[in-house]
Amino acid sequence: MTFDRALQASVLEALEFEPGVDAARIAVAAHDGVVTLRGSVPTFFEKVAAERTAAHVFGVRSLANDIEVEPTPDFRRDDTAIAEAAADALKWDTAVPPNAVHVTVSEGWVSLTGQVDWRFQRDAAESLLRRLYGVKGIRNAIAVKPRVNTADVRTRIEGALKRSAIVDAQHVHVQAHDGRVLLTGTVRSFSERQQVERAAWSTPGVNLVDDRIAITS
């Protein structure tokens, strides 16, 4: 693989520009468009923010986030406190159906199980808990099992892609059957690929997305 100093510099600059990230704690390596983040941060929220920032840099084809979460004394919480805070947060969030998500915590790692009707509900539960003190990581095993007709899934996804200002829809191909979606074709960046996948998951009736889109410069 070829080491890419220009891409490495671009990612570092993006991290330095992001106010929610302490770029001095993060190391960046880039090889042939594959970016790896290493280092340590005090919160899981900052780890996710670093990943999101790096993913939006032009030229990134894929991303490995090897950043460790090491809470400082001010951010440290035991598993019981994290579990209680997670249960309270889910209880009061209107995007997550009542009693649909179950939480277990072990050594700072939060595991989510249960079943919801929409992908946005699954994502909302995870996003909500990223901000809690003491969380080192989240394993999201919430199942998405829609209770809607899946017949027009392909048409809905293609319509969403055509409306997007980010996605070049003519180079993305969609196949759908029984709530399962296969994405193929090409996009220009890692963030554009994420946008396509997000559009697919946001469509009523989708319970699985197989993303095989290639990234071309």
ABEGO torsion letter per residue (X at the ends): XBBBAAAAAAAAAAAAABAABBAAABBBBBBGGBBBBBEBBABAAAAAAAAAAAAABBGBABBBBABBBBBBAAABBBAAAAAAAAAAAAAABAABBBGABBBBBBGGBBBBBEBBABAAAAAAAAAAAAABBGBABBBBABBBBBABBAAAAAAAAAAAAAABAABBAAABBBBBBGGBBBBBEBBABAAAAAAAAAAAAABBGBABBBBABBBBX
